[in-house]
Amino acid sequence: MREEVNQLSGADAERVAQLAEKLLIHTCKDLRVVTYYLWARLQKGGEAGLADGLTLLAALVERFAAEVLPVRANSRKMALEWLASGKVLDSLSLYPEVVRSEAERTVAALAWLERGLETWPQDQRPALGALYGALSARLTQSGGVDALVPQHSASHESNAHTSPSATAIKSGRDLLDSGRALAGYLREQPQGWLAAHRLMKSLRWDTVHQAPPEETSGNTRLAPPRGDYRAQLKRLYLQQSWTELLDQVERIYAEGVNHFWLDLQWYLCQALSKQPAPQDSWADIVKRDLGMFLDRLPGLELLHWSDGAPFADEITRDWITQHVTGNRAQQWLPAPKAVPTTADTDILSLESEALAQADSAGVEVALAWLAARPDMQTGRQRWLLRLLMARVAEQYGKSDLAMHLLAELDATAQHHALDAWEPELNFEVKARLLKLLRLKAQRTDADKPSLTRRTEALLAALVAIDPVSAAVLCG
């Protein structure tokens, strides 16, 4: 048994279980044999096997007490502490989905075992903290025992041998496995991608009713995405391998707790927007779905994984603010009023063409094209052109550039008393600048006291210009 268990790969769990059963029934009552039996049952059957193994172990400790093997106290302790070893915990990690009935049996068996171990001298009791910690983290990452669908799932590879058949669904894990099978079928059908995508999102998002809790450190207990995933996504994005990027995002989303990794939604929208019709329009559906998810779990984009990495990086948070939830903020940006001169109207009408250039050639090209516009003779025309450049930069994630442009526009407006003769445009500049400063304040390296002073001054100025419109910004 020991030789089989200690193999680096390809251990025959069925053989280990059979050998252990023979020894326990016909030869001896040995804790080492029970722990090997427990590992074999866990390896084969997940938490159900773990619960069975722990129950047998607890019964053995209670029934045979001092007679149980091994005889030496230290050997007994070491035999039980093997349950908290990497070998056992690695096998447990293959089954991240928690089923309530199995979890309850595991807890009951552990409580029974602890009661039996209380009769042992304190210094002879095994340290099982690592096993308890792994079970606790597994339960947390799965969303708790009351989660309708397990919020942590195994990779496709580890589930390849357990493809669901047309049987009754008895647990959230069964539901998730069935959902994967249905989604796989839908993806193979013409125009089936969207249905498959939204099916998995419904199972993984719509069954989440509260954000993951934060620890005292400010981080959640959720394990971060694999480090190589970030590099893979970035490489595919830079290579403009849109179809491959789309497939990779879908695969990563279905693993672990990666459905909370909001950067995936940014990559997904970038890939979809580069697809031919009608797939390019599906990016708007993805954004609406994300918006509804964040409406139900406000502040989710500000949470962090257990290692301190954010659920949504700075680019994703800016994108969420501007294109997902930020669209609602447009209600307090005043609609531009018609300006008196034809030249001024012509400047503002360049926005749609600039956005089209940004889509096709990049935001830098669009900004250069605006900067090269001829006939910008008056100070007012140059001011409006800078405002237009700030709008374009903000929409395409150039937050720092947009912030500097808006700060310059605000300073110029104060110098020329713009609030007196053009309050609508002045309000827009200050409101956009306020939004960007609040986003910047969320960064870990931000000078929060300085930014707070700037935002309070802007808010006071906005209230002075238009108290009704500014009320939405006061929080």
N, C-alpha and C positions, 0 to 999 in steps of 0.2 A: 504493500500500500504506500509506504513512504517513497519508494522509488517511483511509483506511478505519479503520486502527487507532486513530487519535486521536479518532474519534467518541465522544461522551459515552455514547451508547447505540445499540443496533441495528447494531453493526459486523458486516459480513458476513465471518465467519471463513473460510468456504469459498472466497470470492473471493480473500482474502488468500493462502490456501494455494496456490491455482491460479497466481496471479501469481508467487509466490515460486518455485514449481517451474519455471515457464517460464524465469525469469531464471537460476536456478542450473544448469539443464540446458543452456541454449542461449547464455547471454550472459556470466555472470560468476560468480566465487566470492567472494561478499561476505558478511562477518559480519552486517551490518545486515539483509540479506535473510534469512539463516538465523534470526536472532532473531525476525523477524516471522513466519516460517514456524513456528517453535517455538510462539509465542503462539497462532497460529491452530489448530495441532494440539492444544494444551492446552485451548483454549476449546471445541473440538468433542469431544475424546475423553478429557479428564481426564489422569491421570498417565501412561496409556499413550502419549498424544500427546506429553506432556512428555519421556518417556524417548526416544521416536523423535527428537524435535527435538534433544535433548542429544547423542544418538549421532551424528547428522549433523554437529552443530557440532564435536564432538571429532574426527571423521574429517577434517573440513575443515581444522582447525587443524593436525593432524598431517601430512596429505598435502601441503598447499600452503604451510605454514609462512610464510616471509617474503613469498611472492607473494600471499597472501590480501588482499583488499580490506577496508576502506579502507587506503590506503598510509600515512597519517600515524599514528604510534603512539598519540597521544592519542585519535584518532577510533576506533581499534580498541578501546581500553580502554573508551571511553564506549559503544560498540556492545554490548559484552558486559555492561557494568554495567546496561544496560537490563533484563537478565534479573532483576535484583533490584529492579526498580521496582514501584510500586504497581499498575500495569496488569497485569503478569504475576502478581503475588502475589494480586491480587483474583480473577483467573481460577482460580488454584490453590485458593482458598478455596471455590469452587463445588463442589469434589470432595473433601470431608473424609475419606471412607472410604478406608482404605489397603488395597490388595490386595498380598499378599506378593510375587508374581511381578513386578508393576509397580514396586514399591519397589526390588526388587533390581536391575532394569534401570536405574532412575534413578541409584542409587548407583554402579553400574558405569560408566555414561556420565559421571558427574561425576568419577569417579576418572581415567577416560581423558582427559577435558578438562583436569584439573589437571596430568596428566603432560605434556600438550602445552604448557601455559602455562608450565611450568618452564623452557622454553627462552627465554622472553621476559625482558628485563631486569626487575628487581624493581619499579622505579617505573612500569613500563608494564603490569603485571599488573592485571586488574580485581578490584575488591572485591565478592565475591559473598556476603559474610557474611549479608546479609538473606535471600537465597534459601535458604542452608543453615539459617538459624534458622527460617524458615517451614516447611521440610520436616521439621526435627527436631521442632518443636512439633506439627505435623500428625500425625507418627508417634506421639508421646507421647499426644496426646489420643485417638488411635484405639486405644490399648491395646497398641501394639507390633506387629511383624510376625507374632507368634505368636498374636494374639488370634483366637479362633474367629469372633467377630462384631465388626466395627468398633465401637469404643466411642464414636465421634464420627460423627454422621450429618448429612446436609444437611437443610435445611428441606423441607417438603412441596412448596413452590412450585418450588424448584430441581430437584426430582426429578420434576416433573409430566410432563416430556417423556421420561422413561425408565421408564415403567411396565413392570414385568416381565411377560414372557409365559411360557407354559408350557414353559420350556426347562430344561435341566439346570442345577443350581446348581453353579457352579465356584469360588465365592469367598464370603468372609463378607459382602461387599457384596451379592452376589446373594441370599444368605440373608436379609439384612435387608430388602431390597426386596420379596422374596416374602412375608416376614412382615408387612410393612405392607399388602400387597395382601390377604392372608388376614384380617388384623385389620379392614380396612375392610369386607370382606364380612360378617364376623361382627357388626359393630356394626349393620348394617342388618337383622339378623334379630331376631325377638322374643326377649327375654331374652339377647341375644348379647353385651351389653356386657362382662360378667365374663370370658367366654372370650377376647374380643379383648384386654382389658386384661392378662390373665395371660399370653397368648401373647407380647405385646410385653415384658412383664416377664421372662419366661423367656429371651427372646433378649438382652435388654439387661443383666439382672442375673445370671442363672445362668451366663453365659459369662465373667463377671469373677471371677478367682481370686485377685487381690491388690489391695489398696487402692492408689490412685495415689501414687507416691512424692513425698516432700516435698523441696523445695530447702533450701538453707542458711538461707533467709529464714523457713522455717517454713511456707511456702505451697506448694501444688502448682503445676504448670504448666498446669492446666486453666483454660480461659477461662471467666469467670463468665457467668451468664445475662444476657440483655439487660436493661438497667435498666428499660425500660418494662414488662417482664413483672411485676416486683414490684408496680408501681402498678396494673396491670390486675387482678391477683389480689386485692389488698387492696380495690379498688373493688367487685369482684363479691361479695366476702365481706361487706362492709359493706352492700351493697344486698340481700343475701340472694338473689342470683340464682344459685340452687344448680345448676340444669341447665347454665346457661352457664358457671359456674365449673368444673363437671365436664368439659365439652368443652374448655375452655381448658387445664386441667391436663394432659389427655391429649395435646393437641397439643404443648404445651411439652415434655413428657416425652420425646417422640420426636425432639426436635431437639438438635443439638450433643451436649454431654456432660451434658445436663440430667437424665439418669437418676441422677446423683449429687446432684442438688439435693433434699435430703430435705424441705425446706419444702413441696414439691409433695405429699408424702404426707400431711402435716397438712391441707392444703387439701382433698385428695381425701377424707379421712375426714369432714371437716366437711360437705362437699357430699353425700356418700353417706348420712350419718346423717339428712339432712333429706329424703331421697327416700321415696316410698311403698314398702311391702313388695313384693317381697322385697329390693329394692335397698338398703334401710337396713341389712340384716344383712350386706351385703358389706363394710362398713367393718371388721368384725372380721377378715375374710379378708385385707384390705389390711394390717392391722396384723400379722397372723401372717406374711404374706409379708415384710414389712419386718423383722420380728424375725429370721427365718431369714437374710435378707441380712446383717444386722448381726452375727449369730452367726458367719458365715463371714468377715466383714471387720470385726473388732472395732476400735472407735475411729474408724470412718469418719465418724461424726457430728461428730467434733472437728476434721476437716480443713478447709482453707480453699482458696478459689479463688486464682488467680494475683494478684488485686488485694487479697487479704487478707480478703475477705468469707467468712463461714463457709458450709459446705455445709448446716448446720442452724442457724437462729438460736436465740436463747435460749428462745423459746416452744416451738419444735419439739424442742429437746433436753429440756426439762422433760416434754413430752408423751411422747417416746420412753422416758424413764426411768420415767414413771408408768404408761403404758398399753401400751407395746410391749415393752420389756425389763424394765420395772419390776414387772410382775406376778410375775416370779420372785423378786423381793425380798420378796414377802409371806411367803415361807416362814420368814423370821426375825422377822416381826412376830408376836408371840404372839397366839393367838386369844383374844378377850376372854372372860373367865370370867364366869359369872353372878354378879351382885352381890346382896347380901342383901336390899335393899329394893325394893319394887314401883316406887317413884318413880324410883329409879336405873335400873331396867330400862326404864321408859317413856322416859326421856331418850335412851338409846342406841338404842331402837327408832325414834326419829324420823329416823334416818339415811336410810332408803329413801325416805321422803316428802320429805326435804330434797333428795335427789339428783333426784327426779322434778321438783321445782319448779325446780331449777337447769337441767335439760334443757329445760323448757318456757318459763320466764320469765327465766332467767339466774341466775348464781351470786349476784349482789348481792341479788336478791329472796329467794333461799333463805336467805342469811345473815341478812337482816333478819327473816325469818319465825322463824328460830331464836332470834334475840336477843329477840324479843317474846314468847317462851313464858312463860306465867304460872306461878305456884307454884314458882319457883326460889328456895326459901327458905334452904336450907342451903349452906354453903360447898362441900360435896362435890358437890351438884347443880349449882352454878354451874361448878365445875371440870370436871365431865363434859360440860356443855353447851359450854364452850370447846373441849374436846377434839373434840367432834363438829363444831364449826365449823371447826377446823383440818383435820380429815379432808376435809370438803367443799371448803374453799378449795384444798387441795393437789391434789385430783382434778381441779379445773377450772382449773388453771394459775395460781392466785393464790399463787405461791410465797412472795413476800415477806410477804403477810398471814399465810399459814400458819406461816412461820418465826417471826414476832413472837408469834403466839398460842402456839406450842409453847415458845418461850423463856420466856414468862410462866408457862405451865403447869409448866415444869421448875423455875423459880425457886420457885414456890409449893410444888411437891412437895418440894424440898429443905428449905424452911422448916418443913413439917409432917411431915418424915421419911416421905414416901410410900413410899420404897423398902422400908421395914420392914413396912408394913401393906398395901400394894397393889403388889407388885413387877412384876406383869404390865403394869399400866397405866403405871407409871413407865418400864418398859423400852420400851413402845411410843412414848411421848413422846420419849424420848431418841433412839431409832432413827430416827424420822421427822425429827427435827431434824438429826441427823447427815447423813441423806441430802440434805436441802435445803442444808445448809452446803457439802457437797461439790459440789453443782451450782453454787452461787454461786461457788465457788472457780474454776470454769472460765471465768468472765467475764473479759474483758480488763481491766476496771477494778476487779477485786476486790482487797481488802487481804489478800493471801495469807498473810503471817505471822500476822496476827490470826486469820484463819479456821483456820489450821493449829493454833494453840494451842487454839481452841475445840473443834475436832474431836478432837484428842488427849485433851482432858479428858473429852469425852462418851464416847469409846471406852473410856477407863479405867473410867468409871462403869458402862458397859454390861457390861464384863467382870466387874466386882465383883458386879453383880446376877445375871447368868446367863452364865457363861463359855462354855457349850456353844452357846447361841444367838448370842452375840457373836462366836464364832469366824468366822462367815461374813463379818462386817464388817471383820475385821482385814486382809484382802487378802493 
